[in-house]
């Protein structure tokens, strides 16, 4: 098995920060109780769960009761899309229409599409050529029967940052609920839900150096939402199932570190990202930078190479100990070109020749220089062979 020396796929997942793991470990052993149990071990676990909820609420600028623990952003997004739609259907409000952007994660796009056979209506708003979802385009799609607008805070493939607050203002003027998938934004952008103006916001811990399999949904108390997972009385009867206390505690610790160290982390990865970008654009002909050149996440670089298949490039880089991706990790194995890149106007061939490089807090200048040289050499060799 090849060893990975340089990891440049932090948009797919991040390693658990050792400080986060240290906080989690007691809840696997001496504090292992079920937080719904009334004995000492249960109360101890419930105390940890309460600390996590209070911490997350403080970091998001909301009330603890507005933080719902989930298995990750996919569950959170599904709960939002289906929960809002079915609330309006069951309560006979006549709001049968939803709006999402074309560059959303499939957890949003597929959840929205699943409602169509049930008579719901959907408008998919296209981004501009730089991958930004413009407020005017979303506003034009709004109707009197629109129940929900869902636009991601920052894109997982091209890193573009959307004007969420401006879109939320337009939505609220029409009495429409506003949701944002903020998975990629955590640790890189401000997350105060009141400043963003959102009613619902999704996060996943493994994107900011926390554990996999845990996430949250911020849900403003007045938001119309029909809960989807029935069972016991956990999460104030909103989501049945015994809480994953070790991971929830880890998520809170990871977000606390991410928010506290945000300025330092973003400055670090931005310098490395620009270093990598400059080298590639200078030394590789027929290359395109995908997404907005400046209005993007500090650690994200997405480029397309003419005449090169992305998967071929990835496999060759992997043999050299460099881990990257060609798009969303959740779409690996798909033969279809990236829906995000084609929404920007790229041809299917150009989209298939893309490379996503996402830099993390532990990457070094020396690693970036090695990766840059390897990418240049690999593209040149693959083109010659092609």
LODRENNU-898813 format. One record per residue (C-alpha): residue number from 1; x, y, z. Coordinates in nm, 3 decimals, decimal comma. Example, Ala and Ser with C-alpha at 12.3 -4.5 7.8 and 13.67 -1.06 7.14 Angstrom:
// residues 2
ATOM seq       u       v       w
ATOM   1   1,230  -0,450   0,780
ATOM   2   1,367  -0,106   0,714
//
This chain:
// residues 386
ATOM seq       u       v       w
ATOM   1   0,000   0,000   0,000
ATOM   2   0,127   0,346  -0,089
ATOM   3   0,183   0,588   0,195
ATOM   4   0,046   0,940   0,174
ATOM   5   0,313   1,199   0,243
ATOM   6   0,118   1,508   0,141
ATOM   7  -0,254   1,535   0,215
ATOM   8  -0,433   1,798   0,005
ATOM   9  -0,792   1,676   0,035
ATOM  10  -0,914   1,858   0,345
ATOM  11  -1,248   1,943   0,180
ATOM  12  -1,322   1,569   0,181
ATOM  13  -1,229   1,516   0,544
ATOM  14  -0,974   1,624   0,802
ATOM  15  -0,773   1,429   1,060
ATOM  16  -0,904   1,449   1,414
ATOM  17  -0,708   1,708   1,609
ATOM  18  -0,521   1,535   1,897
ATOM  19  -0,671   1,788   2,137
ATOM  20  -1,018   1,687   2,022
ATOM  21  -0,944   1,317   2,064
ATOM  22  -0,823   1,384   2,418
ATOM  23  -1,157   1,540   2,506
ATOM  24  -1,349   1,251   2,349
ATOM  25  -1,167   0,956   2,504
ATOM  26  -1,324   0,963   2,854
ATOM  27  -1,670   0,928   2,702
ATOM  28  -1,570   0,593   2,551
ATOM  29  -1,461   0,456   2,888
ATOM  30  -1,521   0,595   3,239
ATOM  31  -1,798   0,832   3,122
ATOM  32  -1,969   0,585   2,887
ATOM  33  -2,324   0,613   3,022
ATOM  34  -2,641   0,666   2,824
ATOM  35  -2,736   1,033   2,872
ATOM  36  -3,103   0,932   2,908
ATOM  37  -3,028   0,716   3,212
ATOM  38  -3,091   0,867   3,556
ATOM  39  -2,802   0,698   3,739
ATOM  40  -2,464   0,858   3,799
ATOM  41  -2,303   0,738   3,476
ATOM  42  -2,601   0,858   3,275
ATOM  43  -2,600   1,196   3,445
ATOM  44  -2,227   1,224   3,380
ATOM  45  -2,278   1,160   3,009
ATOM  46  -2,567   1,406   3,006
ATOM  47  -2,340   1,668   3,159
ATOM  48  -2,094   1,619   2,873
ATOM  49  -2,377   1,643   2,621
ATOM  50  -2,501   1,961   2,785
ATOM  51  -2,153   2,115   2,776
ATOM  52  -2,128   2,037   2,407
ATOM  53  -2,468   2,186   2,326
ATOM  54  -2,397   2,503   2,527
ATOM  55  -2,057   2,540   2,362
ATOM  56  -2,192   2,494   2,011
ATOM  57  -2,475   2,738   2,077
ATOM  58  -2,236   3,002   2,204
ATOM  59  -2,014   2,961   1,897
ATOM  60  -2,312   2,991   1,662
ATOM  61  -2,472   3,279   1,851
ATOM  62  -2,795   3,094   1,923
ATOM  63  -2,984   2,928   2,208
ATOM  64  -2,881   2,575   2,318
ATOM  65  -3,227   2,440   2,236
ATOM  66  -3,178   2,554   1,876
ATOM  67  -2,887   2,309   1,829
ATOM  68  -3,000   1,967   1,708
ATOM  69  -2,741   1,687   1,704
ATOM  70  -2,739   1,471   1,391
ATOM  71  -2,521   1,209   1,222
ATOM  72  -2,377   1,469   0,986
ATOM  73  -2,469   1,733   0,732
ATOM  74  -2,636   1,483   0,498
ATOM  75  -2,893   1,407   0,766
ATOM  76  -2,923   1,775   0,856
ATOM  77  -2,980   1,875   0,493
ATOM  78  -3,237   1,602   0,438
ATOM  79  -3,418   1,705   0,753
ATOM  80  -3,432   2,065   0,634
ATOM  81  -3,551   1,998   0,279
ATOM  82  -3,810   1,737   0,368
ATOM  83  -3,900   1,879   0,706
ATOM  84  -3,988   2,226   0,579
ATOM  85  -4,168   2,099   0,270
ATOM  86  -4,382   1,849   0,457
ATOM  87  -4,461   2,093   0,737
ATOM  88  -4,625   2,326   0,487
ATOM  89  -4,803   2,037   0,311
ATOM  90  -4,939   1,892   0,636
ATOM  91  -5,050   2,234   0,761
ATOM  92  -5,213   2,334   0,434
ATOM  93  -5,024   2,662   0,388
ATOM  94  -5,015   2,629   0,010
ATOM  95  -4,636   2,682   0,004
ATOM  96  -4,545   2,399  -0,229
ATOM  97  -4,230   2,540  -0,394
ATOM  98  -3,862   2,517  -0,298
ATOM  99  -3,550   2,689  -0,433
ATOM 100  -3,197   2,546  -0,429
ATOM 101  -2,885   2,639  -0,620
ATOM 102  -2,732   2,425  -0,894
ATOM 103  -2,402   2,398  -0,705
ATOM 104  -2,543   2,247  -0,387
ATOM 105  -2,412   1,922  -0,245
ATOM 106  -2,608   1,618  -0,357
ATOM 107  -2,746   1,588  -0,004
ATOM 108  -2,953   1,897  -0,088
ATOM 109  -3,012   1,838  -0,460
ATOM 110  -3,119   1,476  -0,426
ATOM 111  -3,332   1,544  -0,119
ATOM 112  -3,513   1,820  -0,307
ATOM 113  -3,559   1,602  -0,616
ATOM 114  -3,711   1,327  -0,399
ATOM 115  -4,005   1,557  -0,327
ATOM 116  -4,106   1,600  -0,692
ATOM 117  -4,304   1,273  -0,720
ATOM 118  -4,514   1,396  -0,425
ATOM 119  -4,631   1,706  -0,608
ATOM 120  -4,381   1,959  -0,476
ATOM 121  -4,223   2,207  -0,715
ATOM 122  -3,855   2,298  -0,738
ATOM 123  -3,652   2,575  -0,897
ATOM 124  -3,276   2,524  -0,936
ATOM 125  -3,093   2,857  -0,960
ATOM 126  -2,777   2,872  -1,170
ATOM 127  -2,461   3,046  -1,043
ATOM 128  -2,274   3,309  -1,243
ATOM 129  -1,963   3,220  -1,444
ATOM 130  -1,747   3,248  -1,132
ATOM 131  -1,964   3,008  -0,934
ATOM 132  -2,136   3,268  -0,717
ATOM 133  -2,510   3,238  -0,653
ATOM 134  -2,632   3,592  -0,701
ATOM 135  -2,911   3,727  -0,474
ATOM 136  -3,096   3,874  -0,771
ATOM 137  -3,116   3,533  -0,938
ATOM 138  -3,257   3,377  -0,621
ATOM 139  -3,498   3,668  -0,577
ATOM 140  -3,626   3,624  -0,932
ATOM 141  -3,704   3,258  -0,856
ATOM 142  -3,912   3,338  -0,545
ATOM 143  -4,286   3,292  -0,562
ATOM 144  -4,578   3,347  -0,329
ATOM 145  -4,586   2,971  -0,266
ATOM 146  -4,212   2,932  -0,195
ATOM 147  -4,146   2,768   0,143
ATOM 148  -3,767   2,734   0,147
ATOM 149  -3,448   2,871  -0,006
ATOM 150  -3,134   2,660   0,038
ATOM 151  -2,801   2,806  -0,075
ATOM 152  -2,466   2,678   0,053
ATOM 153  -2,235   2,920   0,236
ATOM 154  -1,920   2,800   0,056
ATOM 155  -1,894   2,547  -0,223
ATOM 156  -1,724   2,215  -0,152
ATOM 157  -1,562   2,185  -0,497
ATOM 158  -1,462   2,533  -0,610
ATOM 159  -1,462   2,710  -0,274
ATOM 160  -1,674   3,006  -0,383
ATOM 161  -1,839   3,201  -0,101
ATOM 162  -2,202   3,298  -0,150
ATOM 163  -2,368   3,618  -0,020
ATOM 164  -2,589   3,434   0,227
ATOM 165  -2,699   3,736   0,428
ATOM 166  -2,822   3,921   0,120
ATOM 167  -3,013   3,615   0,001
ATOM 168  -3,163   3,566   0,349
ATOM 169  -3,290   3,926   0,353
ATOM 170  -3,474   3,868   0,025
ATOM 171  -3,620   3,541   0,152
ATOM 172  -3,747   3,691   0,476
ATOM 173  -3,910   3,979   0,292
ATOM 174  -4,131   3,717   0,127
ATOM 175  -4,185   3,510   0,444
ATOM 176  -3,960   3,231   0,316
ATOM 177  -3,741   3,010   0,537
ATOM 178  -3,364   3,038   0,467
ATOM 179  -3,123   2,745   0,498
ATOM 180  -2,751   2,725   0,432
ATOM 181  -2,526   2,422   0,413
ATOM 182  -2,220   2,565   0,592
ATOM 183  -2,012   2,247   0,600
ATOM 184  -1,711   2,390   0,416
ATOM 185  -1,730   2,729   0,590
ATOM 186  -1,660   2,610   0,945
ATOM 187  -1,315   2,717   1,054
ATOM 188  -1,275   2,951   0,758
ATOM 189  -1,569   3,193   0,778
ATOM 190  -1,782   3,354   1,053
ATOM 191  -2,067   3,131   1,169
ATOM 192  -2,289   3,364   1,373
ATOM 193  -2,636   3,263   1,258
ATOM 194  -2,785   3,602   1,337
ATOM 195  -2,523   3,785   1,133
ATOM 196  -2,587   3,542   0,846
ATOM 197  -2,961   3,581   0,886
ATOM 198  -3,033   3,210   0,839
ATOM 199  -3,314   3,011   0,995
ATOM 200  -3,141   2,677   0,944
ATOM 201  -2,772   2,587   0,912
ATOM 202  -2,596   2,252   0,865
ATOM 203  -2,250   2,150   0,988
ATOM 204  -2,044   1,830   0,987
ATOM 205  -1,765   1,780   1,242
ATOM 206  -1,518   1,592   1,024
ATOM 207  -1,465   1,897   0,804
ATOM 208  -1,308   2,095   1,090
ATOM 209  -1,080   1,836   1,254
ATOM 210  -1,354   1,661   1,447
ATOM 211  -1,483   1,301   1,422
ATOM 212  -1,682   1,155   1,134
ATOM 213  -2,045   1,054   1,172
ATOM 214  -2,163   1,354   1,371
ATOM 215  -2,302   1,693   1,277
ATOM 216  -2,562   1,946   1,377
ATOM 217  -2,855   2,144   1,252
ATOM 218  -2,915   2,492   1,384
ATOM 219  -3,292   2,546   1,374
ATOM 220  -3,432   2,882   1,480
ATOM 221  -3,718   2,815   1,724
ATOM 222  -3,984   2,978   1,507
ATOM 223  -3,888   2,777   1,198
ATOM 224  -4,160   2,553   1,051
ATOM 225  -4,015   2,202   1,049
ATOM 226  -4,160   1,853   1,065
ATOM 227  -3,917   1,620   1,242
ATOM 228  -3,824   1,308   1,047
ATOM 229  -3,659   1,057   1,282
ATOM 230  -3,898   0,911   1,536
ATOM 231  -3,807   0,703   1,838
ATOM 232  -3,739   0,796   2,197
ATOM 233  -3,754   1,141   2,350
ATOM 234  -3,396   1,239   2,265
ATOM 235  -3,315   1,589   2,142
ATOM 236  -3,635   1,717   2,303
ATOM 237  -3,837   1,462   2,096
ATOM 238  -3,702   1,613   1,772
ATOM 239  -3,466   1,328   1,677
ATOM 240  -3,499   0,981   1,822
ATOM 241  -3,192   0,772   1,897
ATOM 242  -2,930   0,757   2,170
ATOM 243  -2,693   1,050   2,132
ATOM 244  -2,337   0,984   2,017
ATOM 245  -2,187   1,157   2,319
ATOM 246  -1,813   1,106   2,247
ATOM 247  -1,848   1,243   1,895
ATOM 248  -2,078   1,528   1,997
ATOM 249  -1,830   1,635   2,263
ATOM 250  -1,555   1,607   2,001
ATOM 251  -1,754   1,821   1,758
ATOM 252  -1,793   2,095   2,017
ATOM 253  -1,424   2,087   2,104
ATOM 254  -1,327   2,092   1,736
ATOM 255  -1,551   2,389   1,655
ATOM 256  -1,425   2,577   1,958
ATOM 257  -1,068   2,533   1,834
ATOM 258  -1,165   2,616   1,474
ATOM 259  -1,333   2,942   1,573
ATOM 260  -1,059   3,036   1,818
ATOM 261  -0,780   2,969   1,570
ATOM 262  -0,962   3,084   1,257
ATOM 263  -0,746   3,389   1,184
ATOM 264  -0,423   3,194   1,222
ATOM 265  -0,543   2,894   1,019
ATOM 266  -0,687   3,096   0,732
ATOM 267  -0,377   3,312   0,699
ATOM 268  -0,160   3,000   0,690
ATOM 269  -0,359   2,810   0,426
ATOM 270  -0,416   3,118   0,208
ATOM 271  -0,041   3,175   0,172
ATOM 272   0,013   2,809   0,081
ATOM 273  -0,285   2,804  -0,157
ATOM 274  -0,157   3,111  -0,343
ATOM 275   0,192   2,960  -0,359
ATOM 276   0,056   2,642  -0,511
ATOM 277  -0,175   2,827  -0,750
ATOM 278   0,096   3,061  -0,876
ATOM 279   0,333   2,772  -0,947
ATOM 280   0,075   2,570  -1,140
ATOM 281  -0,053   2,863  -1,346
ATOM 282   0,302   2,970  -1,427
ATOM 283   0,438   2,631  -1,530
ATOM 284   0,141   2,449  -1,685
ATOM 285  -0,006   2,568  -2,017
ATOM 286  -0,377   2,533  -2,096
ATOM 287  -0,492   2,539  -1,734
ATOM 288  -0,803   2,709  -1,599
ATOM 289  -0,876   2,831  -1,246
ATOM 290  -1,232   2,732  -1,155
ATOM 291  -1,439   2,957  -0,934
ATOM 292  -1,399   3,318  -0,829
ATOM 293  -1,032   3,423  -0,808
ATOM 294  -1,078   3,596  -0,471
ATOM 295  -1,425   3,528  -0,326
ATOM 296  -1,334   3,174  -0,227
ATOM 297  -1,224   2,969   0,071
ATOM 298  -0,860   3,038   0,166
ATOM 299  -0,748   2,677   0,133
ATOM 300  -0,931   2,584  -0,187
ATOM 301  -0,775   2,555  -0,533
ATOM 302  -0,969   2,400  -0,823
ATOM 303  -0,805   2,385  -1,166
ATOM 304  -0,882   2,213  -1,497
ATOM 305  -0,609   2,084  -1,728
ATOM 306  -0,686   2,054  -2,098
ATOM 307  -0,616   1,709  -2,237
ATOM 308  -0,588   1,538  -1,899
ATOM 309  -0,835   1,307  -1,726
ATOM 310  -0,870   1,401  -1,362
ATOM 311  -0,876   1,042  -1,240
ATOM 312  -0,555   0,961  -1,429
ATOM 313  -0,389   1,261  -1,270
ATOM 314  -0,513   1,163  -0,923
ATOM 315  -0,387   0,806  -0,953
ATOM 316  -0,045   0,923  -1,066
ATOM 317  -0,024   1,173  -0,782
ATOM 318  -0,131   0,905  -0,536
ATOM 319   0,159   0,688  -0,650
ATOM 320   0,383   0,979  -0,551
ATOM 321   0,225   1,003  -0,206
ATOM 322   0,002   1,302  -0,277
ATOM 323  -0,369   1,285  -0,191
ATOM 324  -0,607   1,517  -0,376
ATOM 325  -0,945   1,484  -0,548
ATOM 326  -1,130   1,580  -0,862
ATOM 327  -1,444   1,699  -0,684
ATOM 328  -1,675   1,596  -0,403
ATOM 329  -1,561   1,281  -0,223
ATOM 330  -1,927   1,177  -0,210
ATOM 331  -1,929   1,151  -0,592
ATOM 332  -1,620   0,932  -0,624
ATOM 333  -1,682   0,652  -0,872
ATOM 334  -1,935   0,850  -1,073
ATOM 335  -1,869   0,866  -1,445
ATOM 336  -2,060   1,193  -1,472
ATOM 337  -1,865   1,520  -1,481
ATOM 338  -1,892   1,750  -1,182
ATOM 339  -2,234   1,915  -1,169
ATOM 340  -2,070   2,216  -1,008
ATOM 341  -1,822   2,270  -1,291
ATOM 342  -2,077   2,213  -1,566
ATOM 343  -2,303   2,469  -1,393
ATOM 344  -2,019   2,718  -1,445
ATOM 345  -2,028   2,646  -1,818
ATOM 346  -1,737   2,401  -1,845
ATOM 347  -1,768   2,130  -2,104
ATOM 348  -1,791   1,771  -1,974
ATOM 349  -1,433   1,705  -2,090
ATOM 350  -1,300   2,015  -1,913
ATOM 351  -1,491   1,921  -1,599
ATOM 352  -1,343   1,571  -1,605
ATOM 353  -0,995   1,723  -1,625
ATOM 354  -1,029   1,905  -1,295
ATOM 355  -0,820   1,876  -0,982
ATOM 356  -0,932   1,995  -0,639
ATOM 357  -0,652   2,075  -0,397
ATOM 358  -0,761   2,172  -0,047
ATOM 359  -0,498   2,276   0,204
ATOM 360  -0,512   2,226   0,579
ATOM 361  -0,358   2,370   0,892
ATOM 362  -0,084   2,107   0,911
ATOM 363   0,048   2,146   0,556
ATOM 364   0,390   2,307   0,515
ATOM 365   0,562   2,519   0,252
ATOM 366   0,796   2,231   0,176
ATOM 367   0,499   2,000   0,108
ATOM 368   0,336   2,257  -0,117
ATOM 369   0,654   2,300  -0,322
ATOM 370   0,689   1,923  -0,363
ATOM 371   0,324   1,889  -0,461
ATOM 372   0,347   2,175  -0,710
ATOM 373   0,650   2,021  -0,880
ATOM 374   0,481   1,679  -0,890
ATOM 375   0,163   1,820  -1,043
ATOM 376   0,354   2,003  -1,316
ATOM 377   0,562   1,696  -1,399
ATOM 378   0,261   1,462  -1,393
ATOM 379   0,046   1,678  -1,617
ATOM 380   0,329   1,708  -1,868
ATOM 381   0,392   1,332  -1,870
ATOM 382   0,021   1,239  -1,894
ATOM 383  -0,027   1,481  -2,184
ATOM 384   0,265   1,327  -2,370
ATOM 385   0,129   0,978  -2,317
ATOM 386  -0,220   1,092  -2,416
//
